[in-house]
Amino acid sequence: MKKKIIKSLATGFGLLAPIAILASCGETEKTTINFATSQGEFWPMMMGMKEIIKIYNEQHKNDADFLPVELLAREKSKQDSEAGLLSQLQADLTTGKGNWDIILGNKATAYVANSFNKLLDVGTQTVNPNSFPKKIIDNYNKLLGSEGTNTLKSLPYNINDTDGIVFNLDIMNVLFDIIQSNGGTIDENSEIAKKVKESVGKGHSIPKNSMFSAIKIKESSKTTGFSGFTVNDSTFSDIKKAFEFAQKIYDNTEIDTTKLDADVKDTEIFAIDYASDVFRKQIMSKENKSFWTEESLNNNDLQLKVNIKTDQDLRTKVSNQFEEWENALKQTQFVGTTTGEGEAKKTQWTTKDIVTKTTTDSVQNNDGKTFYSVKFTNFFTPEINQWGSFEVRQYLAAFTYAPLVGTNYSVDSPWARGFFAADLKDGKQKAEEWTTRDDVYATNQAMRSDENAQFSSYNAGGSSLIAVKSNNEKVNKNIKKFIDFLYNGTGLKDLTGADISAADFMAEQSAYFIPTTTTITQNKINELKTRQSTYKTKLAELDTQIASKKAEAEQIQAKVAKHEKDTTQPDATEAEKTKLTDFNTLKGKRAKFDIAINNLTSVIISIDSALKFVNNEKTGILPQPANTEIIKIPTNLTNALFESTKKDKPTHLTKEDFLTKLLNNVQIN
């Protein structure tokens, strides 16, 4: 998966040690079809994939020559990135080793398989290039060194807005009050203003461990600090304006240290997960140019043109944009000294603005607490695992560009409670300090640089399916069979028991959608909205039932626990235990509806973004890395941007050094 959203929960769930599945040699008689991915078993996509594989295997177990599918999540594939899967595939194909069938990867993965003549065309009457909108399939299916697009090479599968705009409405309400009270204007007809107003008095409130509980207008900015400044929906959907908003808030406000809690956490106005994608999207929107392009030759083969290396005008525009972003990146460090105990406990704070713009700050105080204008999150380091959705849930970011598959993690939900069970148990996090669905608003990905941009840029975040050809036709037949099921499978049920397609099943189970021509439609959006509305009604009914049975269930549970601790105490009767079981069953049903409602929010918004892209000829698509060398460019960009907002010790590059780092170790003409 190009867009990783949650680290593996293997440790918390007591999984068995990883097994080396992909290292077997040769093509011995196969008993399964391997589905390899770099995602962890408890990532959103895998939560759905485990279920759909189980259903597929059960449906077809009696078919002649059937081979069941086995999911090789990262715990078994032993790869934690698509780049890692690609490298392992290339190494295995070079030596004639491996046991590859289906890979959840990207276009570069297909390129490697094709270069060894191991790419299986899985096209059928029901799954073929015509199954997808042309603007989508062309971005996935055109491979370097491959003629034409009449066969399926890299199948678009799981798509999601990986830079959807997600707001913490309680924080936005505080910021809007500051803006309006000091000369600024909030467009009351904007969707964000309406959502902020609707959220007042609902859900939870900003906890003391968020710096937004102590934010105030600077003395020098009182009454006029926001004069002439208007906030509307484009303030956040135009990338340039989003940075300007964060900078404007940072420059005109301050943190009241007398109100800072001793347990306060790092906090930012604007958090971005996939900053490198957002950076490239802004360039595409402004200049109608991309870092690289694939051009057709006379024989229909494709050649790669690395514009960021050869186009001097583009290089200048890219370096200038980096400088613009740099100017918006600011942070203040707070170092606390706590004295006294109990009610006499008091924390004094010293403040330091981190303003170095030419070198790396010489001192990094990891014990300090930092307030950022903009933070490029550290999602790619497993032990840190920082995501915009996590920040919004904990009231640590006002708004974020984040993967919408994280919708269940941007609010208090069963998935969030399961994932952070250890932190909740240890008191590192508290569910009452998390947002609820009433506190959060999500909308489409930002596609435009600014109001003057003539073009827009769409990012089809997600992965594709790559089928690896076997010398055994039985294996190839089963690969095609499963892929066809993923796109066209039937016989599945939604949470109400109604019939549902495999594609729609994956949508509500995983928060991704499959980008076929029948899915990217307003009709599908309306259908999913209706299902979500039904689920919300069912959820409310379950809440009523649970509330009516809660007191009795808690009494029975206490009775059972008391007996387990001391067997001389009376145990619950069988009738009481049945009531307790029924109560827990209701809670389990509620959890499923809660999760599906959030997942459908992600899918509905993401399909709407894709529809805007498909229907607008002036909206281009962010190109996928075409081979193993091109992948290095967005990786270098990710690293450079992350270092520029590193906690208390940012690395600030000159424009020239930035361009050099961008192409570091890229071996391509």
C-alpha positions in Angstrom: 0.0 0.0 0.0 1.4 3.3 -1.0 -0.4 5.1 1.7 0.2 3.3 5.0 -2.2 4.4 7.7 -1.7 2.2 10.8 1.2 0.3 12.2 0.7 -3.4 12.9 -1.0 -4.5 16.1 0.8 -7.8 16.1 2.3 -7.4 19.5 -1.0 -6.3 21.2 -2.9 -9.2 19.7 -0.3 -11.9 20.5 0.3 -13.0 16.9 2.7 -15.8 16.2 6.2 -15.0 15.1 6.5 -14.1 11.4 6.9 -17.0 9.0 9.1 -16.7 5.9 6.6 -17.5 3.2 8.0 -15.7 0.2 11.5 -17.3 0.4 10.6 -20.7 -0.9 12.5 -21.7 -4.0 11.2 -22.8 -7.4 7.6 -23.5 -8.4 6.7 -26.7 -6.5 3.1 -27.9 -6.5 1.1 -25.1 -5.0 -1.7 -25.4 -2.6 -2.6 -21.8 -2.2 -2.7 -18.5 -4.0 -0.5 -16.0 -2.1 -1.7 -12.4 -1.7 1.3 -10.4 -0.6 1.2 -7.0 0.9 3.3 -4.7 3.1 0.3 -3.7 5.2 -0.1 -5.0 8.8 -3.0 -7.4 9.6 -4.8 -4.7 11.5 -4.6 -1.9 8.9 -8.0 -0.8 7.5 -7.4 -2.5 4.1 -6.4 -5.8 5.7 -9.4 -5.8 8.1 -11.6 -6.0 5.0 -9.3 -8.2 3.0 -9.2 -10.9 5.7 -13.0 -11.1 5.6 -13.4 -11.1 1.9 -10.8 -13.8 1.4 -12.6 -15.9 4.1 -15.9 -15.5 2.2 -14.2 -16.2 -1.2 -12.5 -19.4 0.0 -15.8 -20.6 1.5 -17.8 -19.9 -1.6 -15.5 -21.7 -3.9 -14.0 -24.5 -1.8 -15.8 -27.2 -3.8 -14.9 -25.8 -7.3 -12.8 -28.1 -9.5 -9.0 -27.3 -9.3 -9.7 -24.6 -6.7 -6.7 -23.1 -4.8 -7.7 -21.0 -1.7 -6.2 -17.6 -1.2 -3.8 -17.0 1.7 -3.2 -13.4 2.9 0.5 -12.6 3.5 0.3 -9.4 5.4 3.5 -7.7 6.6 3.8 -10.2 9.5 4.3 -13.0 6.9 5.7 -11.1 3.9 8.3 -9.6 6.2 8.2 -6.3 4.2 6.9 -3.1 5.7 6.7 -1.0 2.5 5.7 -1.3 -1.1 9.3 -0.5 -2.0 10.4 -3.4 0.1 8.0 -5.8 -1.7 9.3 -4.5 -5.0 12.9 -5.0 -4.0 12.2 -8.6 -2.8 10.3 -9.3 -6.0 13.1 -8.1 -8.2 15.7 -10.1 -6.2 13.6 -13.3 -6.4 12.9 -13.0 -10.1 16.6 -12.3 -10.7 17.5 -15.6 -9.0 14.5 -17.6 -10.1 13.2 -17.9 -6.5 10.1 -16.8 -4.7 6.4 -17.8 -4.6 4.6 -14.8 -5.9 1.0 -14.7 -7.2 -0.8 -11.4 -6.4 0.9 -8.3 -5.0 -0.8 -5.2 -3.5 1.7 -2.7 -4.9 2.1 0.0 -7.5 3.0 0.6 -11.1 6.7 0.2 -10.4 5.9 -3.3 -9.1 4.2 -4.1 -12.4 7.2 -2.7 -14.3 9.6 -5.0 -12.5 7.4 -8.1 -13.1 7.0 -7.1 -16.7 10.7 -6.7 -17.2 11.1 -10.4 -16.3 8.1 -11.4 -18.5 6.3 -12.5 -15.4 3.3 -10.1 -15.6 0.0 -12.0 -15.9 -2.7 -10.3 -18.0 -5.8 -10.9 -15.8 -8.2 -9.2 -18.2 -11.5 -11.0 -18.7 -14.9 -10.1 -20.1 -15.9 -8.7 -16.7 -12.5 -7.1 -15.7 -10.7 -5.2 -18.4 -9.4 -1.7 -19.2 -12.9 -0.6 -20.1 -14.0 -1.4 -16.5 -12.3 1.8 -15.3 -12.5 5.5 -16.3 -9.9 6.2 -18.9 -8.2 9.0 -16.8 -7.8 6.4 -14.0 -6.6 3.4 -15.9 -4.1 5.3 -18.0 -2.3 6.4 -14.8 -2.0 2.8 -13.6 -1.8 0.6 -16.8 0.8 2.4 -18.9 4.2 0.8 -18.2 7.6 1.7 -19.4 8.8 -0.6 -22.1 5.3 -2.0 -22.6 3.2 -1.6 -25.7 -0.3 -0.3 -25.5 -2.9 -0.4 -22.8 -5.2 -3.2 -24.1 -4.2 -5.6 -21.4 -4.4 -5.2 -17.7 -1.0 -4.8 -16.1 -1.5 -2.8 -12.9 -5.1 -2.9 -11.8 -6.4 0.1 -9.8 -7.8 -1.4 -6.6 -8.0 0.4 -3.3 -8.4 4.2 -3.7 -8.8 6.8 -1.0 -8.2 10.5 -0.5 -4.8 10.4 1.2 -4.9 14.1 1.7 -8.5 14.7 2.6 -9.1 17.8 4.7 -10.0 16.9 8.3 -11.0 19.5 10.9 -11.2 19.5 14.7 -14.3 21.6 15.0 -13.8 22.5 18.7 -10.4 24.0 17.9 -11.7 25.7 14.7 -14.4 27.3 16.8 -11.8 28.8 19.2 -9.7 30.1 16.2 -12.8 31.5 14.5 -13.7 33.4 17.6 -10.2 34.9 17.8 -10.3 35.9 14.1 -13.7 37.5 14.4 -12.9 39.3 17.6 -9.8 40.9 16.1 -10.8 42.3 12.7 -11.3 39.1 10.6 -14.3 37.7 8.9 -15.8 34.2 8.8 -18.0 33.5 5.8 -21.1 32.1 7.6 -22.3 30.5 4.3 -19.1 28.4 4.1 -19.5 24.7 4.9 -16.8 24.8 7.5 -18.5 27.7 9.3 -21.8 25.8 9.3 -20.1 22.6 10.6 -18.4 24.6 13.4 -21.7 26.1 14.4 -23.5 22.8 14.4 -20.8 21.2 16.7 -21.2 23.7 19.5 -22.3 22.0 22.7 -21.9 18.5 21.2 -19.3 15.8 21.8 -16.2 16.6 23.9 -14.2 19.7 24.6 -10.5 20.7 24.2 -8.6 19.0 27.0 -5.9 20.8 29.0 -3.1 18.8 27.5 -3.7 20.6 24.1 -2.1 23.9 23.7 -5.3 25.1 22.1 -6.8 25.2 25.6 -4.4 28.1 26.3 -4.2 30.0 23.0 -5.0 33.7 22.9 -4.5 36.8 20.7 -1.2 38.5 21.0 -1.3 41.9 22.7 0.1 43.5 19.6 -2.6 41.9 17.4 -5.7 42.8 19.5 -8.7 44.2 17.5 -6.8 44.5 14.2 -4.5 41.5 13.9 -6.9 39.8 11.4 -8.2 42.9 9.6 -8.9 42.2 5.9 -8.6 38.4 6.5 -11.6 36.3 5.4 -12.0 32.6 6.1 -14.1 30.4 3.8 -13.9 26.9 2.4 -11.2 27.8 -0.1 -9.0 28.9 2.8 -8.4 25.2 3.3 -9.0 23.6 -0.1 -6.4 25.9 -1.8 -3.1 24.6 -0.7 -1.4 28.0 -0.6 -4.2 29.5 1.5 -4.0 26.6 4.0 -0.4 27.5 4.7 -1.3 31.2 4.9 -4.0 30.4 7.4 -1.6 28.5 9.6 1.0 31.2 9.4 -1.6 33.9 10.1 -2.9 32.2 13.3 0.7 31.5 14.5 1.9 35.0 13.9 -1.1 36.7 15.7 -1.6 34.4 18.7 0.4 33.0 21.6 0.2 30.3 24.2 -0.7 31.6 27.7 1.8 29.7 29.7 -0.1 30.3 32.9 -2.8 28.0 31.6 -0.5 25.3 30.3 -1.0 21.9 31.9 2.1 20.0 33.1 1.1 17.1 30.8 0.6 19.3 27.7 1.6 17.7 24.4 3.2 19.0 21.2 0.5 20.8 19.2 0.2 22.1 15.7 -2.2 24.3 13.7 -1.9 22.4 10.4 -0.6 18.8 10.1 0.2 17.1 6.8 0.9 13.4 6.4 1.9 12.9 2.8 3.6 16.3 2.4 5.6 15.2 -0.7 2.4 14.5 -2.6 0.8 17.8 -1.5 4.0 19.6 -2.7 3.9 18.0 -6.1 0.1 18.6 -6.4 0.6 22.3 -5.8 3.3 22.4 -8.5 1.0 20.6 -11.0 -1.9 22.9 -10.2 0.2 26.1 -10.7 2.4 25.1 -13.6 0.5 22.2 -15.3 3.8 20.3 -15.0 4.9 17.2 -13.1 8.2 16.0 -11.7 8.2 13.3 -14.4 6.1 12.3 -17.3 5.7 9.2 -19.5 5.7 9.9 -23.3 4.6 7.6 -26.0 7.0 6.7 -28.8 6.1 5.8 -32.4 5.9 2.1 -31.5 3.5 2.9 -28.6 6.3 2.1 -26.1 6.7 4.6 -23.2 9.8 6.6 -22.3 10.3 8.4 -19.1 11.1 12.1 -19.0 12.4 13.4 -15.7 11.3 17.0 -15.9 12.6 18.0 -12.4 16.1 17.2 -13.8 15.9 18.7 -17.2 13.3 21.5 -17.1 15.1 24.6 -15.7 11.8 26.6 -15.4 10.2 23.8 -13.4 13.3 23.5 -11.2 13.1 27.2 -10.4 9.4 27.0 -9.6 9.9 24.0 -7.4 12.7 25.7 -5.4 10.7 28.9 -5.1 7.7 26.9 -3.7 10.0 25.2 -1.2 11.1 28.6 0.0 7.4 29.7 0.3 6.7 26.6 2.4 9.8 27.2 4.5 8.6 30.7 5.4 5.4 29.2 6.8 7.2 26.7 9.0 7.5 28.0 12.6 7.7 26.5 16.0 7.9 27.6 19.6 9.5 25.5 22.3 8.2 25.4 25.9 10.4 23.9 28.6 8.7 23.3 31.9 10.0 23.1 35.5 7.6 21.6 37.9 7.8 22.2 41.7 5.7 21.2 44.7 3.4 18.3 45.2 -0.4 17.8 45.2 -2.3 21.0 45.2 0.9 23.0 45.5 2.3 21.5 42.3 3.2 24.2 39.8 4.9 24.3 36.4 6.9 27.3 35.2 7.6 27.5 31.5 10.4 29.1 29.6 9.8 29.9 25.9 12.1 29.8 22.9 11.2 30.6 19.3 12.9 28.2 16.8 13.6 30.6 14.0 16.8 29.3 12.4 16.5 29.4 8.7 20.0 28.6 7.4 21.4 25.9 9.6 20.3 23.1 11.9 19.6 24.4 15.4 22.4 23.2 17.7 20.2 22.2 20.6 17.3 19.8 20.6 15.3 19.4 23.8 13.1 16.4 23.5 11.7 17.1 26.9 10.3 20.4 25.7 6.8 20.9 24.3 6.5 22.4 20.9 3.8 24.5 19.1 4.0 24.4 15.3 2.4 26.5 12.6 2.7 23.5 10.3 3.9 20.0 11.1 4.9 17.3 8.5 4.1 14.2 10.5 6.4 11.4 11.2 4.1 8.6 10.1 6.9 6.5 8.5 8.8 5.7 11.8 6.9 2.8 13.5 7.9 3.7 17.0 6.6 7.3 16.5 3.7 6.5 14.2 2.3 10.1 14.1 -0.6 10.7 11.8 -2.9 13.7 11.2 -6.0 11.7 12.1 -4.4 10.8 15.5 -3.6 14.5 16.1 -7.1 15.6 15.4 -8.5 12.9 17.7 -6.3 14.1 20.6 -7.0 17.8 20.0 -3.4 18.3 18.9 -4.2 19.7 15.4 -6.7 22.2 14.2 -6.9 20.7 10.8 -4.9 18.2 8.7 -4.4 16.9 5.2 -4.6 13.2 6.0 -5.7 9.8 4.6 -9.4 9.4 5.0 -8.9 5.7 5.7 -8.0 7.0 9.1 -11.5 8.3 9.8 -12.0 5.6 12.5 -8.8 6.9 14.1 -9.7 10.6 14.0 -12.6 10.0 16.5 -13.3 7.7 19.4 -14.3 4.4 17.7 -13.9 0.7 18.4 -10.8 0.6 16.1 -9.2 3.5 17.9 -9.9 2.0 21.3 -8.5 -1.4 20.1 -5.4 0.2 18.6 -4.6 2.4 21.5 -5.7 -0.1 24.2 -2.3 -0.1 25.9 -2.1 3.7 26.0 -5.7 3.8 27.5 -4.8 1.2 30.1 -1.6 3.0 31.1 -3.3 6.4 31.2 -1.1 7.9 28.4 -4.4 8.6 26.6 -7.9 9.1 27.9 -11.0 8.4 25.7 -12.8 11.3 27.3 -10.1 13.5 25.9 -10.7 12.2 22.3 -13.0 13.7 19.7 -16.4 12.2 18.9 -18.0 12.1 15.5 -19.7 15.4 16.4 -16.3 17.1 16.9 -14.8 16.3 13.5 -15.6 17.2 9.9 -13.9 15.7 6.8 -14.1 16.8 3.2 -12.5 16.4 -0.2 -8.7 16.5 -0.9 -7.2 19.8 -1.8 -6.7 19.9 -5.6 -5.9 23.6 -6.3 -2.8 25.6 -5.6 -4.6 28.9 -5.2 -7.5 30.9 -6.5 -5.5 32.0 -9.7 -4.5 28.4 -10.7 -5.9 27.3 -14.0 -5.5 23.6 -13.3 -6.2 21.2 -10.5 -4.3 18.1 -9.4 -5.9 14.9 -8.1 -4.1 12.2 -6.1 -5.5 8.7 -6.4 -4.1 7.5 -3.1 -4.0 3.8 -2.7 -2.5 0.7 -4.4 -2.9 -1.6 -7.4 -3.1 -5.3 -7.9 -0.2 -7.0 -9.8 -0.6 -10.6 -10.9 2.7 -12.6 -11.3 2.5 -15.2 -14.1 3.1 -18.8 -13.2 4.3 -21.7 -15.4 1.3 -23.6 -14.0 -1.9 -22.7 -15.8 -3.9 -23.9 -12.8 -2.3 -21.2 -10.7 -2.9 -18.5 -13.4 -6.5 -19.6 -13.6 -7.0 -19.2 -9.9 -5.3 -15.9 -9.8 -7.8 -14.6 -12.4 -10.7 -16.2 -10.5 -9.9 -14.3 -7.3 -9.2 -11.0 -8.9 -12.5 -11.3 -10.8 -14.2 -11.9 -7.5 -12.7 -8.8 -5.9 -14.2 -6.7 -8.6 -17.4 -8.5 -9.4 -18.1 -10.9 -6.6 -21.6 -11.4 -5.2 -23.3 -13.4 -2.4 -22.1 -11.1 0.4 -24.2 -9.3 3.0 -24.2 -5.9 4.5 -24.8 -5.3 8.3 -28.5 -5.4 7.8 -28.4 -8.7 6.0 -29.1 -7.1 2.5 -27.2 -8.4 -0.5 -24.1 -6.5 -1.3 -21.3 -6.7 -3.9 -17.7 -7.6 -3.0 -16.7 -4.1 -4.0 -19.2 -2.5 -1.7 -18.4 -5.0 1.1 -14.7 -3.9 0.9 -15.8 -0.2 1.0 -17.6 -0.4 4.3 -15.1 -2.9 5.8 -11.9 -1.0 4.8 -12.7 2.7 4.0 -11.3 2.3 0.5 -13.2 2.1 -2.8 -12.6 0.2 -6.0 -12.4 2.8 -8.9 -14.6 1.2 -11.6 -16.8 3.1 -13.9 -19.9 1.9 -12.0 -18.4 3.1 -8.7 -17.3 6.6 -9.7 -20.8 8.0 -10.1 -23.2 10.2 -8.3 -25.6 7.3 -8.1 -23.1 5.2 -6.1 -22.5 8.2 -3.8 -26.2 8.5 -3.2 -26.5 4.7 -2.6 -23.8 4.7 0.0 -25.2 7.8 1.7 -28.5 6.0 2.0 -26.8 2.9 3.5 -24.9 5.1 5.9 -28.1 6.8 7.0 -29.7 3.4 7.6 -26.7 2.4 9.7 -26.9 5.5 11.8 -30.6 4.7 12.5 -29.6 1.1 13.5 -26.8 2.5 15.7 -29.3 4.8 17.5 -31.6 1.8 18.1 -28.8 -0.2 19.5 -27.7 2.6 21.7 -31.2 2.7 23.2 -31.2 -1.0 23.8 -27.8 -1.0 25.3 -28.7 1.9 27.6 -31.8 0.1 28.9 -29.8 -3.1 29.7 -26.5 -1.5 30.9 -27.2 -1.3 34.6 -28.4 -4.9 34.9 -25.5 -6.2 32.8 -23.0 -4.3 35.0 -24.5 -5.8 38.1 -24.3 -9.3 36.6 -20.7 -8.7 35.5 -19.8 -7.6 39.0 -21.4 -10.7 40.4 -19.4 -13.0 38.0 -16.1 -11.2 38.8 -16.7 -11.4 42.5 -17.3 -15.2 42.2 -14.2 -15.7 40.1 -12.1 -13.9 42.7 -13.8 -15.8 45.6 -15.7 -19.0 44.8 -17.5 -18.8 48.1 -19.4 -15.9 46.8 -22.6 -16.6 44.8 -22.2 -16.9 41.0 -24.6 -15.5 38.4 -27.4 -17.8 37.4 -27.5 -19.3 33.9 -30.3 -16.9 33.0 -28.2 -14.0 34.2 -25.2 -15.1 32.2 -27.4 -15.4 29.1 -28.5 -11.8 29.7 -24.9 -10.8 29.9 -24.0 -12.6 26.7 -26.9 -10.9 24.9 -25.8 -7.5 26.2 -22.2 -8.1 24.9 -23.6 -9.3 21.6 -25.5 -6.0 21.3 -22.3 -4.1 22.0 -20.5 -6.1 19.3 -23.2 -5.3 16.8 -22.9 -1.6 17.7 -19.2 -1.6 17.1 -19.7 -3.0 13.6 -22.2 -0.3 12.7 -20.0 2.4 14.3 -16.9 1.3 12.3 -18.9 1.0 9.0 -20.4 4.5 9.4 -16.9 6.0 9.6 -15.6 3.9 6.8 -18.4 5.0 4.5 -17.7 8.6 5.3 -14.2 8.0 3.9 -15.5 6.2 0.8 -18.2 8.8 0.0 -15.8 11.7 0.1 -13.1 9.9 -1.8 -15.5 8.8 -4.6 -16.7 12.4 -4.8 -13.1 13.6 -5.3 -12.5 11.0 -8.0 -15.7 12.1 -9.7 -14.5 15.7 -9.7 -11.3 14.5 -11.3 -12.9 12.3 -14.0 -15.4 15.0 -15.0 -13.0 18.0 -15.2 -10.6 18.0 -18.2 -8.4 20.6 -16.4 -7.8 18.3 -13.5 -4.7 16.1 -13.9 -3.6 13.1 -11.9 -0.5 13.0 -9.8 1.7 10.4 -11.6 2.8 7.2 -9.9 6.4 6.3 -9.7 7.2 4.4 -12.9 10.2 2.5 -11.9 12.6 1.8 -9.0 14.7 5.0 -9.6 11.8 7.4 -9.8 10.5 6.2 -6.4 13.6 7.8 -4.9 12.4 11.3 -5.9 9.2 11.4 -3.7 11.2 9.6 -1.0 13.9 12.3 -1.0 11.2 15.0 -1.0 9.5 13.3 2.0 12.7 13.3 4.0 13.6 16.9 3.1 10.2 18.2 4.2 10.1 16.1 7.4 13.5 17.4 8.4 12.2 21.0 8.0 9.7 20.6 10.8 11.7 18.2 13.0 10.9 18.8 16.7 13.0 21.7 18.1 15.8 21.0 15.6 14.6 21.6 12.1 17.0 21.4 9.1 16.5 24.3 6.8 17.9 23.9 3.3 18.8 26.6 0.8 16.9 26.4 -2.5 20.0 25.0 -4.2 20.6 22.4 -1.5 17.0 21.3 -1.7 17.2 20.6 -5.4 20.3 18.6 -4.9 18.7 16.6 -2.2 15.7 16.0 -4.3 17.7 14.1 -6.9 20.1 12.5 -4.5 21.1 8.9 -5.6 18.6 9.0 -8.5 20.4 7.1 -11.3 18.4 8.2 -14.4 19.0 10.5 -17.3 
